[in-house]
Amino acid sequence: MPSKRRLRWAFVPVGIAAALVLAGCTPTELNGYLPGFVEEGTPATNRTELVSGLWVNSWIVLLAVGVVTWGLMGWAAIAYRRRKGQTGLPVQLRYNMPIEIFYTIVPLILVVGFFAFTARDQAIIETQYEDPDVSITAIGKQWAWDFQYNGEDEDNADAVWSMGVQAQPDAQGDYDQAALPTLYLPVDQTVKIDLEARDVIHSFWIIDFLYKKDMYIGKDNEWSFTPTREGTYAGKCAELCGEYHSAMLFNVEVVSEAEYEQYLDSLRDRGQTGDITDAYDRLQNLPGTGGASETETSSSGETSTEDQG
């Protein structure tokens, strides 16, 4: 039987091999193949790594527990198998206090540990910026999105906005990505998004940001973060909200501060200013109608036609 010293030395090459394998992993692999990371390792937001850390570390712990459990099951099946010539039942044990304590305490420690780390990171993710660089209101509606870029005025007189329509698939089921509602965000600027619903429950999900949040009538939610990498990201509604839920898509453009201000100026030039709820109430057009301009009902009850581009 090999000595304990030999067994310890046997683990050395295994440890070295594991270190080399991990050193060769890309950021995507190190973050559990979750979206939101690129080869150079820059996360999409300042909160993305918190989510991926919970995901990866949870899998490591659970796989370790699984390996130990499977190993003990295999060992018990082999060590206590029926031998040749044996008959009847093996010796029956009614209690085994050490084992019962073990399988009670260890799961309790795991549950408490998971809860503690989740509560810690959730508190950070849910902390809202009191004085963000950018304040935006995102409005979910059946089945598209409106985005209002709030200004300094409390009545949003200096706000600008864009109105969107849902994805319009062609005969092959493809749709024009550029025609989707687009949310613009400045890179490395603190952002706070107020999430509102116009009709039913929706869920605001930017996939690469590794976070989504529900939107309810009568209960507005908030989400604060800092985009840390320029690029185009996909977003969608993550809550079944009706017949055309799958068409409730949007884009996110994280751009430089200059490009962000230029985009806001383009909205002002088109006259899309003021509080968005004064200009628009609820989406009326159904998929397939094809119109970027549809007859809408304003919050005052009057009928008006608004550019939803």
C-alpha positions in Angstrom: 0.0 0.0 0.0 1.5 3.4 -0.9 2.7 5.6 1.9 1.1 8.9 2.7 4.3 10.7 1.5 4.0 9.1 -1.9 0.4 10.1 -2.1 1.3 13.7 -1.3 3.9 13.7 -4.0 1.3 12.3 -6.5 -0.8 15.4 -6.0 2.0 17.8 -7.0 1.9 17.1 -10.8 -1.9 17.2 -10.6 -1.8 20.6 -9.0 0.7 21.9 -11.5 -1.4 20.6 -14.4 -4.5 22.3 -13.0 -2.7 25.6 -12.6 -1.4 25.5 -16.2 -4.9 24.7 -17.5 -6.5 27.6 -15.6 -3.7 30.0 -16.7 -4.6 29.2 -20.3 -8.3 29.9 -19.8 -9.8 32.9 -21.5 -11.9 35.4 -19.5 -15.0 33.9 -21.0 -14.0 30.5 -19.7 -12.9 31.8 -16.3 -16.3 33.5 -16.0 -18.3 30.3 -16.6 -19.0 30.9 -20.3 -21.4 33.7 -19.4 -21.9 36.5 -21.8 -20.6 40.0 -21.0 -16.9 39.2 -21.2 -14.5 39.5 -24.1 -11.0 38.1 -24.7 -9.3 41.1 -23.1 -11.3 40.5 -20.0 -13.2 43.8 -19.7 -16.6 43.2 -18.2 -19.7 45.0 -19.7 -20.4 46.9 -16.5 -19.0 47.4 -13.0 -21.4 44.9 -11.6 -21.0 42.1 -14.1 -18.2 40.3 -12.3 -20.2 40.1 -9.1 -22.8 38.0 -10.9 -20.3 35.8 -12.7 -18.4 35.3 -9.5 -21.5 34.0 -7.8 -22.2 31.7 -10.8 -18.7 30.3 -11.1 -18.0 29.8 -7.3 -21.4 28.2 -6.8 -20.6 25.7 -9.6 -17.2 24.9 -8.1 -18.7 24.2 -4.7 -21.5 22.2 -6.1 -19.2 20.1 -8.3 -16.9 19.4 -5.3 -19.9 18.3 -3.3 -21.1 16.2 -6.3 -17.6 14.5 -6.6 -17.5 13.7 -2.9 -21.1 12.3 -3.0 -20.6 10.3 -6.1 -17.3 9.0 -4.8 -18.8 7.8 -1.5 -21.7 6.2 -3.4 -19.3 4.3 -5.6 -17.1 3.3 -2.7 -20.1 2.0 -0.7 -21.4 0.1 -3.7 -18.0 -1.7 -4.1 -17.0 -2.1 -0.5 -20.3 -3.4 0.7 -21.3 -5.5 -2.3 -22.5 -9.0 -1.8 -19.5 -11.4 -1.8 -19.5 -14.9 -3.2 -21.1 -17.3 -0.8 -22.9 -14.6 1.3 -26.6 -15.0 2.0 -29.3 -13.1 3.8 -29.2 -9.4 4.8 -26.1 -7.6 6.0 -25.9 -6.3 9.5 -28.5 -3.5 10.0 -27.7 -0.3 11.8 -30.5 1.8 13.2 -28.4 4.9 14.1 -25.1 6.3 13.1 -24.8 9.6 15.0 -21.5 10.9 13.4 -22.9 10.4 9.9 -26.2 12.0 10.8 -24.5 15.0 12.3 -22.3 15.2 9.2 -25.1 15.2 6.6 -27.1 17.7 8.7 -24.3 20.2 9.5 -22.5 20.3 6.1 -25.6 21.1 4.0 -26.5 23.8 6.6 -23.1 25.3 6.2 -23.4 25.3 2.5 -26.9 26.9 2.5 -25.8 29.6 5.0 -22.6 30.3 3.0 -24.5 30.6 -0.3 -27.0 32.9 1.3 -24.3 35.1 2.9 -22.4 35.6 -0.4 -25.6 36.1 -2.4 -26.9 38.7 0.1 -23.6 40.5 0.1 -23.4 40.8 -3.6 -27.1 41.5 -4.1 -26.8 44.4 -1.7 -24.1 45.9 -3.8 -25.9 45.3 -7.1 -29.2 46.8 -5.7 -27.5 49.9 -4.3 -28.9 52.8 -6.3 -26.9 55.9 -7.3 -28.3 59.0 -5.6 -26.7 61.5 -8.0 -26.0 59.6 -11.3 -24.3 61.1 -14.3 -27.2 59.9 -16.4 -30.9 59.3 -15.5 -33.1 57.4 -17.9 -36.6 56.1 -17.8 -37.2 52.8 -19.6 -40.8 52.0 -20.3 -42.0 48.5 -21.3 -45.2 48.2 -23.3 -46.9 45.5 -25.4 -44.6 44.8 -27.3 -41.7 47.3 -27.5 -39.8 49.9 -25.5 -39.7 53.7 -24.9 -36.6 55.4 -23.5 -36.6 58.9 -21.9 -33.3 60.7 -21.1 -34.2 62.8 -18.1 -32.7 66.3 -17.7 -32.4 68.6 -14.7 -36.0 69.8 -14.6 -38.3 68.0 -12.1 -41.1 68.1 -14.6 -38.9 66.7 -17.4 -39.4 69.7 -19.6 -35.8 69.4 -20.8 -36.0 65.6 -21.2 -35.7 63.9 -24.7 -37.1 60.5 -25.7 -37.4 57.9 -28.3 -40.4 55.6 -29.0 -40.0 52.1 -30.3 -42.0 49.4 -32.1 -41.5 45.7 -31.8 -39.5 43.6 -34.1 -41.1 43.3 -37.6 -40.1 39.9 -39.1 -40.1 39.4 -42.8 -41.4 36.3 -44.7 -38.3 34.3 -43.6 -38.7 35.3 -40.0 -35.7 37.7 -40.0 -35.9 41.2 -38.7 -33.9 44.4 -39.1 -31.7 44.8 -36.0 -31.2 48.5 -36.7 -34.9 49.1 -36.6 -35.3 47.9 -33.0 -35.7 50.4 -30.1 -32.2 51.5 -29.0 -31.0 52.6 -25.6 -27.9 54.8 -25.7 -25.5 54.8 -22.7 -22.3 56.7 -22.1 -19.3 54.6 -21.2 -17.7 55.0 -17.8 -20.6 57.2 -16.6 -22.9 56.3 -13.7 -26.3 55.4 -14.9 -29.6 55.0 -13.1 -32.6 53.5 -15.0 -36.1 53.9 -13.7 -38.1 50.9 -15.0 -41.9 51.4 -15.7 -44.6 49.3 -17.4 -47.5 50.8 -19.4 -49.8 47.8 -19.3 -48.7 44.3 -18.0 -45.7 42.9 -16.2 -42.5 43.1 -18.3 -38.8 42.4 -17.5 -35.9 44.5 -18.6 -33.0 42.3 -19.5 -29.7 43.4 -21.1 -28.1 40.0 -21.7 -24.4 40.8 -21.5 -25.0 42.8 -18.3 -26.0 39.6 -16.6 -29.0 41.2 -14.9 -32.7 41.6 -15.4 -35.4 43.4 -13.4 -39.2 43.2 -13.5 -41.4 46.1 -14.4 -44.9 46.4 -12.7 -47.8 48.7 -13.0 -47.9 50.9 -9.9 -44.5 49.8 -8.6 -41.5 51.3 -10.4 -38.1 49.6 -10.1 -34.6 51.0 -10.4 -31.3 49.8 -11.6 -27.9 51.5 -11.2 -24.6 50.6 -12.8 -21.7 51.9 -14.8 -21.1 50.7 -18.4 -17.4 49.9 -18.8 -17.0 48.8 -22.4 -18.2 50.4 -25.6 -20.2 48.2 -27.9 -23.6 47.0 -29.1 -25.6 44.7 -26.8 -28.9 42.9 -27.1 -31.8 43.3 -24.8 -35.2 41.7 -24.5 -38.2 41.3 -22.3 -37.7 38.3 -20.0 -41.3 38.0 -18.7 -44.1 36.4 -20.8 -46.2 39.5 -21.6 -48.6 38.4 -24.3 -48.9 37.1 -27.8 -45.9 38.9 -29.3 -43.6 38.7 -26.3 -40.8 37.3 -28.5 -40.8 40.4 -30.6 -40.1 42.7 -27.6 -36.5 43.2 -28.4 -34.1 46.2 -28.1 -30.5 47.3 -28.7 -28.1 48.9 -26.2 -25.4 51.2 -27.6 -22.6 52.0 -25.1 -20.8 54.9 -26.7 -18.4 57.7 -25.8 -19.8 60.7 -23.9 -19.5 62.9 -27.0 -21.4 60.4 -29.1 -24.1 60.1 -26.4 -24.6 63.9 -26.3 -24.7 64.0 -30.1 -27.5 61.4 -30.0 -29.5 63.4 -27.5 -29.1 66.5 -29.7 -30.5 64.5 -32.6 -33.6 63.7 -30.6 -34.0 67.4 -29.7 -33.7 68.3 -33.4 -36.6 66.0 -34.2 -38.7 67.6 -31.5 -38.8 64.6 -29.2 -38.6 66.7 -26.0 -40.6 67.0 -22.8 -42.2 64.3 -20.6 -42.9 61.2 -22.8 -46.1 60.4 -21.0 -47.5 63.7 -22.3 -47.0 62.6 -25.9 -47.8 58.9 -25.7 -49.9 56.4 -23.7 -49.8 52.9 -25.1 -48.7 51.0 -28.2 -51.6 50.4 -30.5 -50.1 48.8 -33.6 -49.8 45.0 -34.0 -46.9 43.2 -35.5 -47.1 43.1 -39.3 -48.8 46.5 -39.6 -45.4 47.8 -40.6 -45.9 51.4 -39.6 -43.4 53.5 -37.7 -46.2 56.0 -37.3 -49.4 54.7 -35.8 -52.4 56.4 -34.4 -51.9 56.5 -30.6 -54.0 57.6 -27.7 -52.4 60.2 -25.5 -52.6 60.3 -21.7 -55.1 63.1 -21.9 -57.5 60.9 -24.0 -57.0 62.8 -27.2 -56.0 61.0 -30.4 -52.6 62.0 -31.9 -50.1 60.6 -34.3 -46.5 60.3 -33.0 -43.3 59.3 -34.7 -42.1 56.1 -33.0 -38.8 55.9 -34.8 
